[in-house]
Amino acid sequence: MEKSLFTAEYEILRKLLRKKREDAGLTQEEIAERIDETQSYVSKCERGDRRLDLVQLRVFCRAIGIPLGEFVKEFERLASRGRR
């Protein structure tokens, strides 16, 4: 199993995270404030300069206002399309 930030699946995760934030009408600064981090940290997570673990992803989802399960379900749908 590849542990790179540059896998196709991790790219899907990063893009989905950004899309969900934008769909919620939130800026990186607003997310940063909600999770007690800097805007730079949020940017690095969205760009893939920092890898998110499940706990961190859950914090992002809560800050955006979506259930983690909903995020994972959409990720699975998108990632499955790429495997065909």
C-alpha positions as CSV (number, residue, x, y, z in Angstrom):
1,M,0.0,0.0,0.0
2,E,1.4,3.3,-1.1
3,K,1.6,5.9,1.8
4,S,2.1,9.0,-0.4
5,L,0.3,12.3,-0.2
6,F,0.3,12.1,-4.0
7,T,-1.9,9.1,-4.6
8,A,-5.0,9.5,-6.8
9,E,-7.2,8.7,-3.8
10,Y,-5.6,11.2,-1.5
11,E,-6.1,13.8,-4.3
12,I,-9.8,13.0,-4.3
13,L,-9.9,13.4,-0.5
14,R,-8.2,16.8,-0.6
15,K,-10.4,18.1,-3.4
16,L,-13.5,16.9,-1.7
17,L,-12.5,18.5,1.6
18,R,-12.1,21.8,-0.2
19,K,-15.3,21.4,-2.2
20,K,-17.3,20.7,1.0
21,R,-15.8,23.8,2.7
22,E,-16.6,26.0,-0.3
23,D,-20.1,24.5,-0.6
24,A,-20.6,25.5,3.0
25,G,-19.6,29.1,2.1
26,L,-16.6,29.0,4.5
27,T,-13.2,30.4,4.0
28,Q,-10.0,28.8,5.1
29,E,-9.7,31.5,7.8
30,E,-13.2,30.6,9.2
31,I,-12.3,26.9,9.3
32,A,-9.0,27.7,11.0
33,E,-10.8,29.7,13.6
34,R,-13.3,26.9,14.2
35,I,-10.6,24.2,14.7
36,D,-8.2,26.5,16.6
37,E,-5.5,26.3,13.9
38,T,-4.0,28.8,11.4
39,Q,-5.2,29.5,7.9
40,S,-1.8,28.2,6.7
41,Y,-2.5,24.8,8.4
42,V,-5.9,24.6,6.6
43,S,-4.2,25.5,3.3
44,K,-1.5,22.9,3.8
45,C,-4.1,20.2,4.5
46,E,-6.1,21.1,1.4
47,R,-3.0,21.2,-0.8
48,G,-1.7,17.9,0.5
49,D,1.4,19.4,2.3
50,R,0.0,17.9,5.5
51,R,-1.6,14.4,5.7
52,L,-4.8,14.2,7.7
53,D,-5.6,11.3,9.9
54,L,-9.2,10.2,10.7
55,V,-9.4,12.2,13.9
56,Q,-8.3,15.4,12.1
57,L,-10.7,14.7,9.2
58,R,-13.5,14.4,11.7
59,V,-12.5,17.8,13.2
60,F,-12.6,19.4,9.7
61,C,-16.0,17.8,9.0
62,R,-17.5,19.1,12.2
63,A,-16.1,22.6,11.5
64,I,-17.7,22.5,8.0
65,G,-21.0,21.2,9.5
66,I,-21.2,17.8,7.8
67,P,-21.1,14.3,9.4
68,L,-17.9,12.4,8.9
69,G,-20.0,9.4,7.6
70,E,-21.5,11.6,4.9
71,F,-18.0,12.7,3.8
72,V,-16.7,9.2,3.8
73,K,-19.6,7.9,1.8
74,E,-19.1,10.6,-0.9
75,F,-15.3,9.9,-0.9
76,E,-16.0,6.2,-1.4
77,R,-18.3,7.0,-4.3
78,L,-15.7,9.2,-6.0
79,A,-12.8,6.9,-5.3
80,S,-14.7,3.9,-6.6
81,R,-15.3,5.6,-9.9
82,G,-11.5,6.1,-10.3
83,R,-10.8,2.3,-9.8
84,R,-13.0,1.1,-12.7
